[in-house]
Amino acid sequence: MLRVLLLGLLLVGLATGLRNQWLVIHWDRFADDLGLPLNPAGDDSSTFNQWLIGEP
């Protein structure tokens, strides 16, 4: 039971940190570490949202 409580507190803390921008995720670096080519051309014209959703 204590493990569930601690896991819940950890998730609430992470959610709060992301919402208040105490924690910032750089999606391009994260995807590069995973080996996902978000920006294969090498320019900064494409963003994570464009890759995820596609061109309008």
Secondary structure, DSSP 4 states (H G I P E B T S, - for coil): -HHHHHHHHHHHHHHHHHHTTSS---HHHHHHHHT--S-TT-SSS--HHHHHH---
